[in-house]
């Protein structure tokens, strides 16, 4: 498959200077831009999938009349977060 070129984007000189100051060893400006585009594409795909799952879940809840209260879900998420933090701290020792 042939590669394609993204359109040129005009930016302020200060932004270019800022980006160039953040480049890692061996990293090019083009590589940085390509990576940023890839990350943004993945983030938007993930966001679209998340919204689609949420809408599907909402429709399912409406259809079945089965809803989950927020408080137990938030408590479970807090427990998972605490466990992950604890594991991370233990691995850093």
C-alpha positions, 0 to 999 in steps of 0.5 A: 500500500502506498503512503499518503501525505497529510496536509501542511498545517500552519502554526505559530512559530512559538508552537513549533519552537515548543514542539521542537523543544519536546522532541526526544533523542532521534525523534523528528518533527514529522514523527512527532506529528504522525504520532500525535495524529495516530493517538488522536485517531485512536482516542476518537475511535475509543470515545466513539466506541464508548458512547456506542456502548453507553447508548446500547446499555441505555436502550437495554435498560429502557427495554428491560427496566433493569437499571444499576444504581450509581453508588455501588458502581462508584464504590466498586470503582473506588475499590479497584482504584485503591487496589491499583494504587496499592499495587503500584506503590508496592512495586515501587518499593 
